[in-house]
Amino acid sequence: MTTFAVGLLLLDGVLLLIAAFWARNWLLGILGCAFILLAGVVILYWRRYQRALEDVMRARDALKAEAQELRRLIQERKDG
C-alpha cells in the first residue's frame, strides 16, 4: 500500500510539473513539488514505522524468552 501511495504521489507530482512547464503556470509547479515532497515524507514515516515494528518484535521475543525461563524455574521448583 505504501509503495502504491508513493508511486501515485510521484506520478502526480511529475505530471503537475510537466503541466506547469507546458502552461507556464507557477502554481502547478508548486503543487507538483509539494506532491513529490509528500512522497518523500511517506517514505520517511514508513521507515520509522518499520523500525518501531522491529522494536516491538524484539521486545516480544525477549518477553517470550523470559516467560519460558519462568516456566522452567517453576517446573524445577515443583520437581525439587
Wavefront OBJ file of the C-alpha trace (Angstrom):
o trace
v 0.000 0.000 0.000
v 2.845 2.359 0.843
v 4.514 1.672 -2.489
v 1.275 2.436 -4.287
v 0.842 5.708 -2.374
v 4.414 6.816 -3.073
v 4.123 5.889 -6.737
v 0.880 7.754 -7.125
v 2.212 10.867 -5.381
v 5.352 10.828 -7.523
v 3.351 10.359 -10.724
v 1.008 13.197 -9.821
v 3.944 15.416 -8.911
v 5.781 14.787 -12.155
v 2.645 15.257 -14.241
v 1.897 18.534 -12.464
v 5.448 19.722 -13.099
v 5.104 18.868 -16.793
v 1.752 20.678 -16.926
v 3.301 23.678 -15.149
v 6.121 23.819 -17.674
v 3.746 23.454 -20.607
v 1.197 26.002 -19.321
v 3.808 28.273 -17.733
v 1.799 28.239 -14.514
v 3.884 28.538 -11.361
v 1.033 27.341 -9.109
v 1.011 23.949 -10.822
v 4.777 23.795 -10.353
v 4.428 24.446 -6.636
v 1.774 21.752 -6.362
v 3.962 19.312 -8.293
v 6.894 19.955 -5.961
v 4.600 19.557 -2.951
v 3.413 16.158 -4.177
v 6.993 14.994 -4.706
v 7.944 16.165 -1.212
v 4.917 14.390 0.231
v 6.088 11.170 -1.382
v 9.371 11.610 0.481
v 7.523 12.200 3.743
v 5.538 8.994 3.242
v 8.783 7.064 2.743
v 10.322 8.577 5.894
v 7.306 7.701 8.034
v 7.171 4.195 6.571
v 10.810 3.621 7.566
v 10.070 4.963 11.049
v 7.124 2.583 11.302
v 9.291 -0.355 10.236
v 11.894 0.446 12.927
v 9.174 0.683 15.580
v 7.716 -2.627 14.420
v 11.154 -4.274 14.695
v 11.496 -2.915 18.246
v 8.130 -4.404 19.165
v 9.130 -7.775 17.698
v 12.411 -7.775 19.665
v 10.551 -6.913 22.876
v 8.049 -9.671 22.159
v 10.832 -12.215 21.676
v 12.533 -11.088 24.901
v 9.247 -11.399 26.802
v 8.675 -14.863 25.351
v 12.158 -15.977 26.439
v 11.555 -14.574 29.924
v 8.234 -16.426 30.201
v 9.900 -19.691 29.166
v 12.606 -19.160 31.769
v 9.967 -18.556 34.450
v 8.131 -21.732 33.422
v 11.385 -23.668 33.658
v 12.103 -22.289 37.140
v 8.578 -23.111 38.331
v 8.872 -26.629 36.956
v 12.238 -27.121 38.697
v 10.768 -25.939 41.996
v 7.842 -28.356 41.679
v 10.197 -31.244 40.890
v 12.725 -30.374 43.604
l 1 2 3 4 5 6 7 8 9 10 11 12 13 14 15 16 17 18 19 20 21 22 23 24 25 26 27 28 29 30 31 32 33 34 35 36 37 38 39 40 41 42 43 44 45 46 47 48 49 50 51 52 53 54 55 56 57 58 59 60 61 62 63 64 65 66 67 68 69 70 71 72 73 74 75 76 77 78 79 80
